[in-house]
Amino acid sequence: MDRKKLGSASGLELPPLRSLDDFLLESARFQIPNFKDLDKWNNRVVQNLLYYQTNYFFLAIIIFLIVG
């Protein structure tokens, strides 16, 4: 079964897996957040979780398999 067809049939779509360079290795993205502006910091965290959710899911599975 095609992944996109499966996703659209149930109303859900799996976001793409982002590259390792984009997810971890590109150091230009690592900046200290401004903790004084909580709305901006919260938005940044939520956007990061949404954009990289497939990467975080696979990372959690890998850690679970290594530990378990």
C-alpha positions in Angstrom: 0.0 0.0 0.0 1.2 3.5 -0.8 2.0 5.5 2.3 0.3 8.7 1.1 -2.8 6.8 0.1 -2.9 5.1 3.5 -2.5 8.5 5.2 -5.2 10.3 3.2 -7.6 7.4 3.7 -7.5 7.8 7.4 -7.2 11.6 7.4 -3.6 11.5 8.7 -0.4 12.0 6.7 3.0 11.0 7.9 5.4 14.0 7.7 8.6 13.4 5.7 11.8 12.2 7.5 14.2 15.2 7.6 17.8 14.7 6.7 20.4 14.0 9.5 22.2 17.2 8.5 19.0 19.3 8.9 18.0 17.5 12.1 21.3 17.4 14.1 24.4 18.4 12.3 23.8 21.9 11.1 25.2 24.1 13.9 23.9 27.4 12.6 20.4 26.4 13.9 21.6 26.0 17.5 21.0 29.3 19.2 20.2 30.1 22.8 16.5 31.0 23.0 15.4 34.2 24.5 13.7 33.0 27.7 12.3 36.4 28.5 9.9 36.1 25.5 8.0 33.0 26.5 5.5 33.2 23.7 8.2 33.2 21.1 10.1 30.4 22.9 6.9 28.3 23.2 6.2 28.8 19.5 9.7 27.8 18.6 9.5 24.6 20.6 6.1 23.7 19.1 7.2 24.4 15.5 10.3 22.3 16.0 8.3 19.4 17.3 5.9 19.6 14.4 8.6 20.0 11.7 10.8 17.1 13.0 8.1 14.9 14.5 9.0 11.9 12.3 12.7 12.3 13.3 11.8 12.4 17.0 9.5 9.4 16.6 12.3 7.3 15.0 14.8 8.5 17.5 12.5 7.4 20.4 12.1 4.0 18.7 15.9 3.6 18.3 16.6 4.6 21.9 13.8 2.2 23.1 15.4 -0.7 21.1 18.9 0.0 22.4 17.7 0.3 26.1 15.1 -2.4 25.9 
